[in-house]
Amino acid sequence: MTASAPDLSTSGGRAIFYDGSTTIRHDVFIELDPLALRIRDSGGGVLAEWPYDQLETLSSPEPVLRLGRAGNPALARLEVRDTRLAAAIDELSQPVDRTQRIERRLRSKVIIWSLLATASLLVVAIAGVPRLATALTPFVPYALERRLGAAVDAQARAGLEGRRSGSAFECGHAEKEQAGRVAFDKLMRQIASAANLPLALAAGVVRRPESNAITLPGGHIYVFQGLVDAARSPDELAGVIAHEVGHAAHRDGLRTIIQGAGLSLLFGMLLGDFVGGGAVIFAAKTILQTRYSRDVETNADAYGVMLMSRIGGDPRALGAILTRIAGSTHPGPKLLADHPETRDRVAAIERMAARGPITPLLEQKEWLALKSICSD
Amino acid sequence: MSVAVDSAQPTTPQSAAPARAKMARFVGRAKVFWLLLARGAVLLMLTLGLYRFWLTTDIRRYLWSNTEIADETFEYTGTARELLLGFLIAIAVLVPLYVVFFLLTLAPGEGMWSLLSIAIIAFLGQYAVYRARRYRLTRTIYRGVRFHQTGSALRYSVCAVLWWGLTVLTLGLAYPFGQAQLERFKMRHTFFGSLSGRFEGSGWRLFARGILLWALAIVPFLIGAVASILAIDWNAVASATAGEASWLESSGLGGAVVFAALSGVWLLLSLALLYPIFQAIMLRWWVSGLRFGEVGVSCRLRTGEVFAVYARFVGYVSLFSLLATVFIGMGGVAVAKLTGSLDSLQDEIVTTVLGLGAYVAVALGYSAIYQGTVKIGLWRCIIESLDVSNVGALEKVAAAGEAASPIGEGLADALNVGGI
């Protein structure tokens, strides 16, 4: 076992014994029998007899071998400080693990299992969480989604509105914006009645410079002023709104919240609880959520095309405005992109769009009014 | 008083050892601990933290089994499996609770609900602290007899939350009294076998030793804060927000920023310099108040020793930072060369993963250095500076108490209030 080739003929030696019922220290003599070690006190009386196959090694400072008896309700302890005797016991007893060989083997198993567990949790995060969220979403009552939407709305508004002075955040309320408001409502009515969703859509134009629109849980759609400015026809604006209605119809906002909660559980509670783990959690959540989001956008595009065909609008207008908007913005890192590449989106829209009759959604006068819904 | 010794024994029995022999020693080798920490850091990274139950258990085993009092070392019998189980149970308790909290924020009166949630988490945290202590004690064996802890964790958590609240409200002045009270509660319910523990440290004594520190750290900070508030002409600020120009000079905000910055710098500086002194005072006070039956402890820990521990930490951290900078710098250049030929998405994935890996490796490195210098250093200093009186009383204690469940540890881990 050890380099110094222990004298295995050792038939016994001195040790320290605690019987587990008191702290009294017994200086004992151990006899190594063929099947058990016998512990004798200084008077020669037998204090205990432990079969070798029931010995267990306990944590101890380095040269000391500390033994207990497996399954013993009392915490009896035998301490062997004589290395020769310790080696002899190790040789005789299969479970004794003086060199920690058994411990190392067990530990390798533990390491392999925890690596596997980590891998499996990652698979759950990538593949399981989105599916689970999709499966759970239909079970959430619309009343709860509306309430959730109200809470999210308060936060989102505070974030979007920022510190502003003068004109109101929402367009269409001032006197000279009334006509635009009427035109916008007309457009929305056509879209909403074609969509026929079980929850009421609430859409409005707000003063934000970006060419964008967002949908919150509960059917709240914010169309940014920048998008109205960028749109060259009612069909382009309607196309983007129809895409947003797709998010509402698929309850994407709600699903995103459920996904976020699932990821927080996986990455906040089960994994990532170590120094530096915060950054890993953040990165993993961001990358995974933008990944889910790309699929969601593709589905919303399909819905938008379907809805535009239904109201007699031009389904390809969505592709046109997307191309124009994308041309004016810098592409960010692909890993963090929450929308698919515009080229792919436009190609998909072209594929899906049926060639049907196109009827104008708004009259020219109404469209001009809508273009100036944010009067400033 | 010692057990009669067989004449066949040539060695002198320990009880007859020369006087002034050290009653307490730490016998662990530093290299073993560093290896443990290094392996732990690598595995923590690879398993995204799942390995922590095993690492914690290894560290405790090392600390306990190398701590020797009256020629006998302690033993830690807890297992990583127990910690994992406790953690899973805690998750099962906490997840529904968090769901309820989330739903409550949607109900009317959300401010009230979130306040209630914070209060519940605070209580649960202290509850976990007490239960975790019970787990650790019942896994601590000395001379074949275990420690144990009684007392209601619920009562402890109420007391602890109230005392911490009071401490915050009094800017720390209530801290010594709260600590004394909580420690008395803990030790009154702590037993080594049949030997009951108690705590004899007094809040007033700690107050007297610490008040100068408090004055040095908090008072200038307060003066700075008050001065910066007074320096501002609030009317000017109010009119400035209404849209008037050149308000920075007229409001005196510039002066306030200077005051605030000065007091902030003072607070940071004093924390860095005074914290080791504070820690030394606390440790001496705490350890010297511990009693088990007639067995008393006193601690001669010198403040200089604590400073030395932190100096070692700072030295190691500087060296590690230097090495990490060089290594990551060279790695960055190599990666940039390698990814030059990749398409942008692959390039992003490679750089993100490597960047994160480097960040985590450095963070874990700092953590390991902290454990390997400060944690073990303080432990060693305390143990080596102990004087144990009436040690004979430790030799005739009867066994009592049962092993307690690890749920408290799990809760403490999930709520991030864990101790050792």
Interface residues (C-beta under 8 A of the other chain):
Chain A: R14 Y18 D19 G20 S21 T22 T23 I24 R25 H26 D27 F29 S42 G43 L58 S59 S60 P61 E62 V64 R66 A74 L75 A76 R77 R107 V110 I111 S114 L115 A117 T118 L121 L144 R147 L148 A151 S165 A261 L265 M269 L270 L271 G272 D273 F274 V275 G276 G277 A279 V280 A283 I287 P333 K334 L335
Chain B: V3 A4 V5 D6 A8 Q9 P13 V27 G28 R29 V32 L43 L44 M45 L46 T47 L48 G49 L50 Y51 R52 W54 R61 W64 S65 N66 E68 E72 T73 E75 Y76 T77 A80 I91 L94 V95 F102 T105 L106 E110 I141 Y142 R143 G144 V145 R146 G193 G243 S344 L345 E348 I349 T352 L356 Y359 V360 A361 V362 A363 L364 Y366 S367 L394 E395 K396 V397 A398 A399 D413 A414 N416
